[in-house]
Amino acid sequence: MKKNNTDSLLTRGLLLMCVVNFLLYASVYMVIGVLPLVKTEVVVRIFPFFLLGGLLAGPFHAYLADTFRRKHVLLGALAGIVLTMTVATYIREMCYVWVALVQGLCLALAIGAGTTISIDITLSGHRTSGNMLFAFCGRVGMICGIMGGVWGLFHYSLTYLTYLAAACGGLSFILASLVYVPFRAPIGVSLCSIDRFLLPRAWVPAINVGILAYAFGLFLMDVVGIEGYVWVLPLFLLPALTPMLIKMFVKLSHHCQRATGNMTFNLFMDAGLLAGIWTVSYMKSMNQVWMDGDSLIFVFLALALLMYVFVTRPYYKRKRVR
């Protein structure tokens, strides 16, 4: 009988899943993180559909994972991301919104299934640390994907960049297929539920994360493409803060809600970051600047910090259950 776990945190299974999560985020953000540099008007249209895809997939994730097994959902979602990356350059621009919708749906399913698997293959005593490591690797992949995307645009075309992103997604699929996931009997989850999707108890830190990520989305569009890669260093603050924030979401969750807490964090982190990028892209497409960019970034960073100190932290101390 195969065994995935030893009495340690970094088992073979968790290590593979961390690499899978890194490559997943690198694949998606390699294109979507730098697309505003070449197709500003397209970004204004497709980003809302990308986020809508994630929201549509969320309520059905628990049922799909319960009915078709977590690993099958993960592999199917990764295959969907590879496919959408590959065909994106062969379709007409008017169809981009549907590709974005499918890709957002696949990303949400992949994150949800991957998170659940990474928890289930880790010993209970190490699961909080495993959550923190898994999420950290994904966010590092996000920043590395953006860096790779900028490099690709400077040296090649957007077409080649999408192929590279598809290759990262393909490698993620291969590594995910190597992870041994013990069989778990279906528990009878309803077709549509917020289980494994939104954690109501974490609404305060979720909003805080969204505001913080929004500020970084604005910052990214303010500095991306500057010669050299010094501009990317402040962005690594997001991965650095991720373990602490994930721990907060986990400790606010009840029994069997770890994955739900993780999904809530990821949803608001991605939504906030993409909303910041979308805001700058929209203002550029309309030739409008209603506030100085640096001032706007500072306002939202200050708001995120003040909310954490005076609202989120006290709320967390009162409501944590672990």
Secondary structure, DSSP 8 states (H G I E B T S, - for coil): ------SSS--HHHHHHHHHHHHHHHHHHHHHTTGGGT-HHHHHHHHHHHHHHHHHHHHHHHHHHHHH-HHHHHHHHHHHHHHHHHHGGGS-GGGHHHHHHHHHHHHHHHHHHHHHHHHHTS-GGGHHHHHHHHHHHHHHHHHHHHHHHHHHHHHS-HHHHHHHHHHHHHHHHHHHHTS-----------SS-STTT--GGGHHHHHHHHHHHHHHHHHHHHHTT-SSSGGGGGGGHHHHHHHHHHHHHHHT--TT-HHHHHHHHHHHHHHHHHHHHHHHHHHHHTT---S-HHHHHHHHHHHHHHHIIIIIHHHHHHH---
